[in-house]
């Protein structure tokens, strides 16, 4: 009886392993098309997070608004004169 269960277990493991291998191969074959979808979405998300910065992150010494060449940063935080 134990030998019969071992044989069934081995067969089930082989079938599951082959199925997992086929699923991974299918996913890897589609990976390039996923990149064309998720790449632009990631860029948009990154730009949105940068726009929502809670502090002025421009480099260099503090200068009045409008003279730094950083349009988005001009509207972040309180005006410093």
C-alpha positions, 0 to 999 in steps of 0.5 A: 500500500505504501509503495502505491501511495509513493507512486501516486505522489511522485506522479502528482509532483511531476504533473504539478512541476510540469504545470508550474514550468509551463506557467512560468514559460508562458509568463516570461514570453508575455513579459515584454508586452507587460513592460509596454503597459506598465512602463508608462503607468510607472512613469506617470505614477513617479511624475505624480509623486514628484509633483506632490512633494511636500517641500521645495527640493530644488538645489542651490541657495534659496531664491525668490519664487519665479527666479529659480527656473522650477515652475512646479516648485514655485507652488510648493510650500510658503513663499519665502522672501 
